[in-house]
Amino acid sequence: MDIEKKGVSRQKYVENMEPEDSSKLEEGQVDEELDHIDTYIAVEHAGTIIKHKGDSRRENLQPMPSLDPNDPLNWSRSKKYMTYLSICFFSFLGTVNTSKFSVAVVVLSKEFHTSSTKTGFLLSFGVLMLGLGNLFWVVMLRIVGRRPVFLLAIPLILVTNVWAYFATSFGSLLASTIIGGFGAAAAEAPVSAVVADLFFVNERGAMLMIFHLALSSGFFIGPLLNAYVIQYAGWRWICGWLAISSGVCWLVAFFTIHETAYRYRDANAPAEQFGAMKPFRWWLNVTSGFDRRIGFLRTTWNMITVIGYPGVPWVGLVVGTFVGWNLVVQQEAARAFTATPYNWKVHSLGLLSLSGLIGALFATFLGGRLVDIVSNQMTKRNHGRREPEFRLPTIVLPGIIGPMGILIFGLCVARKLSWIGAAVGYGMQGFGLTAASNILVTYAVDSYLPLAGEALVVIFVFRGISGCALSIFAPDWIESAGTANAFGQMVAVQYFLLLFVVIFAFYGKRIRARTARYGPLKHLTLPS
């Protein structure tokens, strides 16, 4: 077990002792004083934190900040939230951009003379690039810092939406969607690194919940807005308003997203070693996060090898199927509710998305703050030993409700029952998607904190691939098996993947201990 002492080490305490206090060098007296001013942290395995409470409030924070006012952990609440909420707004726009044509399948199929399956590629390949793009953006984030990544990615969404607005062929529209999905990927995995930069361990569940709410809201608010745009202005103005919003987002980001990368945190250094808070103008530069020590190939290889840590691909598959089923629900809703006996207009499809949004809002506490509360309570009961697995019991509620929502939606559509039942099912799915995504992603971040960015890349790549595959093959699946049977089989797949949570809940620590012996973790300092 590796032991780290955060705060004042015994050696530093003795070195800085006043001459008249030299009598305290007797072993017992020095150690007794250290017990009152120090916090001991033991990192037993990757992700496991053993904390012995000291008296200093700063020393009880995890990770412990330095005394540098420019350390992002020491920023004021307003400065932290200014940066983080601006990034989350970008995340929201990125998801809206990816799913922008989910309610336009029928309209676009008529305009470009394509089948509904082929038109669905606009959604499927956008989601795929939303995952694969992380491979590039997280490597860049490690090398050039956080701020330049966001300032480079947002204009991509603007440019590709202008391109899509003037597209005259389906191929051109598809190409713009794919490149736009690549740009939107910067609003996904890189965000976890920002959360780790800005917030302490006991805050991360709630903070990541804001991020996942922004992502989920994009899937639900986006169709609502876009349905009305199609109804009253035409589908091209979906791209128009997104281009305008992206321009506004970039202007806001330029002034509010400050660099959060802090390379050399020394919690033991005295305050005199650091300067004053840097002026606002300094935070607008784009080079402060650059790190010459990090190589492109090494970082890419680390991301690939993270696949070997079992919890990471499992989280990716579970989150990916939740996202995939959500896309299937949107596609099936567009097909079923515009036909008899419902005969809805396009804007009514957007209103159906409100049920998913309501479910996502319920998840803000049950899948966010509640996760931190449960984890903190279990840590206290475990005598200060914090395990990432303490977050997993909270998956039970969304793990049951989410898949059942898919089943309810499928049965209501198959039997042409009232739209209210389908809306309730969609809301349950929205709750499950948002809550489960946050719980599982937070678990992965806690388990492999030094590789949080790399782990999130793998998760979002798996999510993108599985979401893309499910949305492509679902129409044929539903047609061959029947709507009721197909949705029942989808639920079975979801529950099968969720059952693995039992293995990770009981044996996750053992798995982490064994897998930390290989791959990039063995070359890294364990998280404090």
Secondary structure by P-SEA (a helix, b strand, c coil): cbbbbccccaaaaaaaccccccccccaaaaaaaaaacbbbbbbccccbbbbbbcccccccccccccccccccccccaaaaaaaaaaaaaaaaaaaaaaaccccaaaaaaaaacccccccaaaaaaaaaaaacccccaaaaaaccccaaaaaacaaaaaaaaaaaaacccaaaaaaaaaaaaaaaccccaaaaaaaaacccccaaaaaaaaaaaaaaaaaaaaaaaaaaaaacccaaaaaaaaaaaaaaaaaaaacccccccccccccccccccccccccccccccccccccccccaaaaaaaaaacccaaaaaaaaaaaaaaaaaaaaaaaaaaaccccccccccaaaaaaaaaaaaaaaaaacccccaaaaaaaaaaaaaaccccccccccccaaaaaaaaaaaaaaaaaaaaacccaaaaaaaaaaaaaaaaaaaaaaaaaaaaacccaaaaaaaaaaaaaaaaaaaaaaaaaaaaaaacaaaaaaaaaaaaaaaacccccccccaaaaaaaaccccccccccccc
